[in-house]
Amino acid sequence: MTTSQRIWMSPQAHERLQEELSTLRDLIATEAAQDSDENQVAIQRARQARIQHIHDLLLNAVVGEDPPDDGIAEPGMVLTVRYDETGETETFLLGVRGAEYADMEVYSVQSPLGSAILGARPGEQRTYEAPSGALIAVTLLAAMPYGLHQPADLTA
């Protein structure tokens, strides 16, 4: 990650990334003294890349600070959108893929849907291009801070 853009992250995701970083560093330290074959070198390089990625995420993290409850789609908000062609709705967290382990799907602001819906207000329609090349129209129905979101009661 080469950007210094601030990244919204829940305290739980921050803690999990800290633990993963510690584990990866321990693995590298203990395996560095062993003989290395090509496979082991590739594994070490992959671990180093993941360590760098986690480090960058943590360096730029805004932890647990919910965005304002103003209904605008931005990182840290739980969004509900309607796919206009089908009428289906989806609720997801606009956050950082690979950082969040939420109780729902997470879309990053770099994803086609995330970048299209960023900055929208309830009732606004946005269009994005799917990987297939199809244009998909979505309407933002609701946006609320992650900390205020209550998961649907599945027992009712």
C-alpha positions in Angstrom: 0.0 0.0 0.0 1.6 3.2 -1.1 -1.1 5.7 0.0 -1.2 7.5 3.3 -5.0 7.6 3.1 -6.6 7.1 6.5 -8.4 3.7 6.8 -11.4 3.1 9.0 -11.1 -0.1 11.1 -13.0 -1.6 14.0 -11.1 -2.3 17.3 -11.7 -6.0 16.7 -10.1 -5.9 13.3 -7.2 -3.9 14.6 -6.6 -6.4 17.4 -6.7 -9.4 14.9 -4.2 -7.7 12.6 -1.9 -7.0 15.5 -2.1 -10.7 16.5 -1.5 -11.8 12.9 1.5 -9.5 12.6 3.0 -10.9 15.8 2.5 -14.4 14.6 4.1 -13.8 11.2 7.1 -12.1 12.8 7.6 -15.0 15.2 7.4 -17.5 12.3 10.0 -15.5 10.3 12.3 -15.3 13.2 12.2 -19.0 14.1 12.4 -20.2 10.5 15.2 -17.8 9.5 17.8 -20.0 11.2 16.8 -23.1 9.3 18.1 -24.2 6.0 16.1 -22.7 3.1 15.0 -24.4 0.0 13.1 -22.6 -2.8 9.7 -23.4 -1.4 10.7 -22.0 2.0 12.1 -18.8 0.4 8.8 -18.3 -1.4 6.9 -18.8 1.8 9.2 -16.3 3.6 8.7 -13.7 0.8 4.9 -14.1 1.0 5.0 -13.6 4.8 7.2 -10.5 4.4 4.7 -9.1 1.9 1.8 -9.8 4.3 3.7 -8.2 7.1 4.3 -5.1 5.1 0.6 -5.0 4.1 -0.6 -5.3 7.7 2.0 -2.7 8.8 0.7 -0.2 6.3 -2.9 -0.9 7.3 -2.2 -0.4 11.0 -0.1 2.7 10.3 -3.0 4.4 8.5 -5.8 3.0 10.7 -8.4 5.1 12.3 -9.6 2.6 15.0 -13.1 2.5 16.3 -14.0 6.1 15.5 -17.3 5.8 13.8 -18.0 8.3 11.0 -20.7 10.9 11.7 -24.3 9.5 11.6 -25.1 11.7 8.6 -26.4 9.1 6.2 -23.5 9.6 3.7 -21.8 6.5 2.4 -18.2 6.4 3.6 -15.7 4.0 5.2 -17.0 2.7 8.5 -20.6 2.9 7.5 -23.0 -0.1 7.1 -24.8 0.5 3.8 -28.0 -1.0 2.4 -28.3 -0.7 -1.3 -31.0 -1.8 -3.8 -29.9 -3.3 -7.1 -32.4 -1.4 -9.3 -32.7 -4.0 -12.1 -33.7 -6.9 -9.7 -35.0 -5.0 -6.7 -32.8 -7.1 -4.4 -31.1 -5.4 -1.5 -27.8 -6.0 0.1 -26.3 -4.7 3.4 -22.5 -4.5 3.7 -19.8 -2.6 5.5 -17.8 -0.1 3.6 -14.3 -0.8 4.9 -11.0 -2.5 4.2 -11.0 -6.0 2.7 -8.5 -8.1 4.5 -8.8 -6.0 7.7 -12.4 -6.5 8.7 -13.8 -9.7 9.9 -17.3 -8.4 10.4 -20.6 -10.2 10.7 -21.4 -9.1 7.1 -19.8 -8.7 3.7 -17.1 -6.0 3.5 -16.5 -3.9 0.3 -13.6 -1.6 0.0 -13.8 1.9 -1.5 -11.5 0.6 -4.3 -14.1 -2.1 -5.3 -16.4 -1.1 -8.2 -19.5 -0.9 -6.0 -17.6 0.8 -3.1 -16.1 3.5 -5.3 -19.5 4.1 -7.0 -21.5 4.4 -3.8 -18.9 6.4 -1.9 -20.3 9.8 -1.0 -23.9 8.9 -1.9 -26.9 9.9 0.3 -30.0 7.8 0.8 -32.1 7.8 -2.3 -29.2 8.5 -4.7 -28.7 6.2 -7.6 -25.2 5.3 -8.7 -23.9 3.1 -11.6 -20.8 0.9 -11.6 -19.2 -1.4 -14.1 -19.2 -5.1 -13.1 -16.1 -7.2 -14.1 -18.2 -8.6 -16.9 -18.5 -5.1 -18.4 -22.3 -4.8 -17.5 -23.4 -1.5 -16.0 -25.2 -2.0 -12.7 -27.5 0.6 -11.2 -27.8 0.7 -7.4 -29.7 3.0 -5.0 -28.4 3.8 -1.5 -31.3 3.0 0.9 -29.5 3.6 4.2 -26.1 4.3 5.7 -25.3 4.1 9.4 -22.1 4.0 11.4 -20.8 0.4 12.0 -21.0 1.0 15.8 -24.7 1.7 15.6 -25.5 -1.2 13.3 -27.6 -3.9 14.9 -27.3 -7.2 13.0 -30.6 -8.7 11.9 -32.2 -11.0 14.5 -32.0 -14.4 12.9 -34.0 -16.1 15.7 -37.2 -14.2 15.0 
